[in-house]
Amino acid sequence: MADNWCNLAWVGKLGDTYNMLWKMVIRPPRDMYSPEELGPSKFRLGKRIYERRDLQLSSSRGKLECSHFFPAKSPQAKRPCVVYLHGNCSSRLEAFDALPVLLPRDITVFCLDLSGSGRSEGEYISLHHEEKDLRVVLHYLRTQEHVGSIGLW
């Protein structure tokens, strides 16, 4: 009888582990951060000063938290823009690695927390609704006079 109890306990633990693993793939944990982690809205890279403008856009799954980085000097000048799309289990903070590459080349950077990620609304990242989030961002950027060509990263 004791052997059966041990076998059942082992099977239960195996089931718990399986449930945890598939939930990490299907519904990965959200990368949460505080607004302070975005840093100051004005900052220096090399000899130039840049700004970050935070904004919210509405998608079918709720509010998207976004940031647009651009040179502080002549912020309304028309410049190309790269939309940085973060990876699974991540957030717009991931785009910070691209800033030193793109901003000095006079390319603005737009990043967002996709639905269900970071500080954006949405229960979980879906791995298929992100296209709708991108459409919202592209529509917004195309209405901005200071945005020229748009690329994706």
QUIPEWO-V643546 format. One record per backbone hydrogen bond with DSSP energy under -0.5 kcal/mol. NH is the residue of the N-H (numbers start at 1). CO is the residue of the C=O. If there is no record, write none. Layout:
BEGIN
NH_CO + NH_CO
END
This chain:
BEGIN
5_1 + 6_2 + 7_3 + 8_4 + 9_5 + 10_6 + 11_7 + 12_8 + 13_9 + 14_10 + 15_11 + 16_12 + 17_13 + 18_14 + 19_15 + 20_16 + 21_17 + 22_18 + 23_19 + 24_20 + 25_21 + 26_22 + 27_23 + 31_90 + 32_30 + 37_34 + 38_35 + 39_36 + 43_50 + 45_48 + 48_45 + 50_43 + 51_70 + 52_41 + 53_68 + 54_52 + 55_66 + 57_64 + 59_57 + 59_62 + 62_59 + 64_57 + 65_63 + 66_55 + 66_64 + 67_111 + 68_53 + 69_109 + 70_51 + 72_49 + 73_49 + 74_72 + 75_72 + 77_74 + 79_146 + 81_149 + 82_108 + 83_81 + 83_151 + 84_82 + 84_110 + 85_83 + 86_84 + 90_87 + 94_91 + 95_92 + 96_93 + 97_94 + 98_95 + 99_95 + 100_96 + 101_98 + 102_98 + 103_99 + 105_102 + 106_103 + 107_102 + 108_80 + 108_106 + 109_69 + 110_82 + 111_67 + 112_84 + 113_65 + 114_112 + 116_121 + 117_114 + 118_90 + 120_117 + 121_63 + 125_116 + 132_129 + 133_129 + 134_130 + 135_131 + 136_132 + 137_133 + 138_134 + 139_135 + 140_136 + 141_137 + 142_138 + 143_139 + 143_140 + 144_141 + 145_143 + 147_144 + 148_79 + 148_146 + 151_81 + 153_83
END
